[in-house]
Amino acid sequence: MVGAMANNGRIRSASPVTNGSKDLTPNSAPASTTGSEYGPVEFTRDDVETLLNERIKYKSKFNYKERCENMMEYIKRLRLCIRWFQELELDYAFEQEKLKNALELNEKHCADMEVSLRNKEEELNMIIEELRKNFESVQVQLAREQTEKLAANDSLGKEKETRLAVEKAQAGLVEELGKTQGDLQTANQRIQSVNDMYKLLQEYNSSLQLYNSKLQGDLDEAHETIKRGEKERTAIVENIGNLKGQFSALQDQLAASKASQEDIMKQKGELVNEIASLKVELQQAKEDRDRHLVEVQTLQTEATKYNDFKDTITELETTCSSQSTQIQELQDRLVSSERRLQVSDLTTFEKINEFEDQKQSIIDLKSRVEEAELKLVEGEILRKKLHNTILELKGNIRVFCRVRPLLPGENNGEEGKTISYPTSLEALGRGIDLMQNAQKHSFTFDKVFLPTASQQDVFIEISQLVQSALDGYKVCIFAYGQTGSGKTFTMMGRPGNPEEKGLIPRCLEQIFETRQSLRSQGWKYELQVSMLEIYNETIRDLLSTNKEAVRTDNGVSPQKHAIKHDASGNTHVAELTILDVKSSREVSFLLDHAARNRSVGKTQMNEQSSRSHFVFTLRISGVNESTEQQVQGVLNLIDLAGSERLSKSGSTGDRLKETQAINKSLSSLGDVIFALAKKEDHVPFRNSKLTYLLQPCLGGDSKTLMFVNIAPESSSTGESLCSLRFAARVNACEIGTPRRQTNIKPLENRLSLG
Ligand SMILES: Nc1ncnc2c1ncn2[C@@H]1O[C@H](COP(=O)(O)OP(=O)(O)OP(=O)(O)O)[C@@H](O)[C@H]1O
């Protein structure tokens, strides 16, 4: 309200009446009057301010009546003002309502307007868009038309040039025509002159003819005269001569006339010819003229037409030029496409050729692979044959000697001459010389390994035998030698050092590798392992999980592992654990297990002396699915107990008993070998568990290799000599022909040593 007042300066009632603020002062207004009595009043801001700030002054402070009246008057005025305010407020509310309605209406109108404006805007936008598009298309068209115009201008220019050229040509033709017309006139003149000449000649000819006819007449007259003269001759003898002279003169004159007539005739012929040729020329010139005239007319007609159809021609030329451009482009594209096609044809052709070549080479390669496979199979068969022949030629029992290096604290005698190796050609790598009491003992074996030989060097030499086991042979490799000479090192190696792996782990690695590689040739192998020891003439199962069964207090297994040989030469050991193996790692694990179960003891010669014969047996059963071949091989790897003499071993008690048992079985081994070599009727296989167990291997059915291990120190010379002598006797033996076992038998029935 105050804002409204402030804005308006004055506050108005709905129906303004008189007055000013002065009328409303308490003094000017009657005491009993009310607002309604005063009628509608109008207040200004100042009035209201004055009314509100009014301080009533009293004559007497205690004239309450007066005070009361004044107060009443003041209150009345205040009421009046308040009512006015209320009315004004009502007015304002009404006005406000009206304004609100108007505002709403306006807002609605505005919203409608806004909507319609938006619609209009959209429409306009669309129109603008369309116009833009139109503008763009017009621009494009304009550009196109400008291009066309340019092209038309170009073509017009060209046309002008052409026209100029044509006009030039026309001018040239007109000139030529003028020339021709000049020529024609000249020709006409010449014709005229020739005609005149011809007339003259004709006249001359006619005159000549006249003259000739006259001469003829003269001649006739002369003849008549002659006749008359002859008639008169007789009469006129004296005039005859004259007449004869006259006659001859007349004759000469006639001849000359005739000659001139001929010349004239000749000239006439020439002239006739010339006239004829001139006529032809004239005709030609006429024809040329006519032709040129026709050409000129045609050109003039064409020029007229050309002018008439210039626009059409322009258009047509434009189209034509664009089409020719398109044609040119198309031709270019066609040419390039053709080129590409040619290139691709060439490439395709080359590729086809290449493909054919490759196909052919694949076929060739396939046939070569097939041939190679066939050759491989044949080669494999041949290899086996040759290998076995070689082994047979070498003898069934072969002996390798291995001298171990000196161990710390050992010596090789004075000047190191206890053991030496001959360097002669025939003994190189095969001979060994042992000095004892200044006496040299020389031995030759299939191979002598020097102390420097590594485990791998040794294994390479026996790997062929391992292959034989896979080929279905019984193979037996054993290490013989005194205690501490390196038998266990050779067979088992030193644990924890891969470089020093012994023959047994290396053999197994080779077998597993070969098994894998032979798969491609259709071979499938099953492998079974057993490990036992012969301790004090008792067989002990080293793979048994029952510890009690392996080791008892007195070292004797409670189980009786009875040995049996069947008719096929297979050995069965009762109650022996035989395990299927799939990898060399599995076998290593089993070897460790067996090594822990072995009977070892301390001797004077070895801290960890093997007090038993260790027999590792691998049964190999192979089937070839493609050739349906079946093989059963056996690989026996034996670490014999030390062969030292009792005195040397320093054994007493149990050790003595062990040594005695060892020696007994080893001497039995010797006995068997020598009996076989001598082909004795009785071979004492049963004299020891070892020989009885190895009977099929020693009995000529298998391939046997003996390692004789030698300790190099001088103190072992005696033992070494014994070992070498034993080995030399074995090496001299021939104990039969190895036989390959290829018959098919179920694997579970072959739980034996071979
Ligand atoms: N070629 C060699 N190279 C290095 N050390 C060897 C070699 N041969 C044997 N030895 C070592 O000589 C020692 C005796 O070897 P090993 O135990 O193999 O003899 P052994 O013939 O098996 O004896 P025993 O019959 O008493 O069991 C071992 O310490 C072994 O490591």
The ligand as an SDF file (V2000), in Angstrom:
LIG
                    3D

 31 33  0  0  0  0  0  0  0  0999 V2000
   84.0500  -92.9450  -12.3320 N   0  0  0  0  0  0  0  0  0  0  0  0
   84.0520  -92.4010  -11.1290 C   0  0  0  0  0  0  0  0  0  0  0  0
   84.2270  -91.0890  -11.0230 N   0  0  0  0  0  0  0  0  0  0  0  0
   84.2310  -90.4760   -9.8170 C   0  0  0  0  0  0  0  0  0  0  0  0
   84.0380  -91.1190   -8.6700 N   0  0  0  0  0  0  0  0  0  0  0  0
   83.8510  -92.4600   -8.7030 C   0  0  0  0  0  0  0  0  0  0  0  0
   83.8320  -93.1420   -9.9430 C   0  0  0  0  0  0  0  0  0  0  0  0
   83.6250  -94.4460   -9.6780 N   0  0  0  0  0  0  0  0  0  0  0  0
   83.5140  -94.5470   -8.3310 C   0  0  0  0  0  0  0  0  0  0  0  0
   83.6450  -93.3710   -7.7490 N   0  0  0  0  0  0  0  0  0  0  0  0
   83.5820  -93.0750   -6.3430 C   0  0  0  0  0  0  0  0  0  0  0  0
   84.2680  -94.1470   -5.6810 O   0  0  0  0  0  0  0  0  0  0  0  0
   83.5900  -94.5030   -4.5150 C   0  0  0  0  0  0  0  0  0  0  0  0
   83.2520  -95.9720   -4.5330 C   0  0  0  0  0  0  0  0  0  0  0  0
   82.3890  -96.2020   -5.5730 O   0  0  0  0  0  0  0  0  0  0  0  0
   81.1660  -97.2090   -5.4960 P   0  0  0  0  0  0  0  0  0  0  0  0
   80.4170  -97.0920   -4.2420 O   0  0  0  0  0  0  0  0  0  0  0  0
   80.3890  -97.0390   -6.7320 O   0  0  0  0  0  0  0  0  0  0  0  0
   81.9000  -98.5700   -5.5270 O   0  0  0  0  0  0  0  0  0  0  0  0
   81.2660  -99.9960   -5.5350 P   0  0  0  0  0  0  0  0  0  0  0  0
   82.0570 -100.7600   -6.4870 O   0  0  0  0  0  0  0  0  0  0  0  0
   79.8270  -99.9090   -5.7990 O   0  0  0  0  0  0  0  0  0  0  0  0
   81.5090 -100.4960   -4.0650 O   0  0  0  0  0  0  0  0  0  0  0  0
   80.6950 -101.6230   -3.2790 P   0  0  0  0  0  0  0  0  0  0  0  0
   80.8980 -102.8660   -4.0000 O   0  0  0  0  0  0  0  0  0  0  0  0
   81.3870 -101.6280   -1.9250 O   0  0  0  0  0  0  0  0  0  0  0  0
   79.3400 -101.1350   -3.2330 O   0  0  0  0  0  0  0  0  0  0  0  0
   82.3610  -93.6810   -4.4070 C   0  0  0  0  0  0  0  0  0  0  0  0
   82.5970  -92.5850   -3.5420 O   0  0  0  0  0  0  0  0  0  0  0  0
   82.1720  -93.1980   -5.7890 C   0  0  0  0  0  0  0  0  0  0  0  0
   81.5550  -91.9690   -5.7990 O   0  0  0  0  0  0  0  0  0  0  0  0
  1  2  1  0
  2  3  1  0
  2  7  2  0
  3  4  2  0
  4  5  1  0
  5  6  2  0
  6  7  1  0
  6 10  1  0
  7  8  1  0
  8  9  2  0
  9 10  1  0
 10 11  1  0
 11 12  1  0
 11 30  1  0
 12 13  1  0
 13 14  1  0
 13 28  1  0
 14 15  1  0
 15 16  1  0
 16 17  2  0
 16 18  1  0
 16 19  1  0
 19 20  1  0
 20 21  2  0
 20 22  1  0
 20 23  1  0
 23 24  1  0
 24 25  2  0
 24 26  1  0
 24 27  1  0
 28 29  1  0
 28 30  1  0
 30 31  1  0
M  END
$$$$
